[in-house]
């Protein structure tokens, strides 16, 4: 069936334009101010904004091994509801994808359950234990990069060896940076004002930035492409900025919670417990500045679901990890764009464009011949972040109860409507009308 999207503003040529988009057989076939209606199922998107599908390069889908926390089906349904058409999936699974045999178990789960594109990372080391290298050469044709996310590679020699091989294989190292020798036992929050006020063991920012510093030295030596996960400190931002100025192949991401919150916003609840922790206002402001000047390339949610019981033990006892796929854009738009801190185009580059460039993923432009991976947004939709309605099995988000002024209206993957669920265009050419301020909940157009 040929689809025609009309009535919306399309991100094209560096700005939004009143254009129509024709889609057929999973690809965009035409973008123009006026396209023929004959033989098309027309979807009218009044007061909506159409952008390339979001990409999240840091997501935990938990399958295989931890399906009680999340499955590929539930995680990708959450992604679709959040406007994401592609995910890069982290390897802390059981078994970890450290060999082609183990990766194939994850790929089978993806084939069975994924609603959006899923690109699994391969592990850097066997079992993510930081010791023997994984089968990087066998994994390379099937993965966008290598990561031991959840643990930093403690040995500089091991990281050097991984970088040399990754360079040869033309794949990036995607690094969770954490020097365990600098961690306080039992830490649960940033080592700052909240920790001191409440007598809690804190996480020293140096545990992150010291390993970033080490790895950048190794990049200088090896020439490996290198991406820093979930940057949270002002020192890490400065290190990445200097590395880019030097011309090194270094990129990084941060999360919505690090851009919006600081440790002054903490509550003694598991939905505020993650690694790295939410840090100081100065760190938050440095991350926003890094986003504005291009130091921070991507915004990634680090969507990390756990069971309700695992997140019920407050800051001291809850497992690290929060969910974010379903509320990321509304929060970012409300807190950063509407307040005038960050232009919308900067947010969209970090969600739609830069992730694809860094990890060499298809799409990212709305033009003929491109995959029909599209996200439709309302920028005039009042709502509240309510985890009870999440598609994810995880419910712990620090943004629970926060008012937002934007919403994802529709998500297309390969020209198929994957959000809202059950929303099908009529094959007889009937025109469906969706307004940006009326987020649909399902049904037939």
Secondary structure, DSSP 8 states (H G I E B T S, - for coil): -EEEEESSEEEETTEEEE-EEEEETTEEEEEESS---TTEEEEEEET-EEEE-EEEEEEE--TTT-TTT--HHHHHHHHHHTTEEEEEE---SSS-S-SHHHHHHHHHHHHHH-SSEEEE-B-SBGGGSSSSB--HHHHHTT-SEE--TTS----HHHHHHHHHHHHHHT-EEEE----GGG--TT--EETTHHHHHHT--EE-THHHHHHHHHHHHHHHHH---EEE-S---HHHHHHHHHHHHTT--EEEEE-HHHHH--GGG--SSGGG--SS----HHHHHHHHHHHHHTSS-EE---EE---TTTT-SHHHHS-S-B--TTTHHHHHIIIIITTTSS-HHHHHIIIIIHHHHHHT-S--S-STTSB--EEEEESS--EE--GGG-SSS----TTTT-EES-EEEEEEETTEEEESTT-B--TT---EEEETTS---S-B-
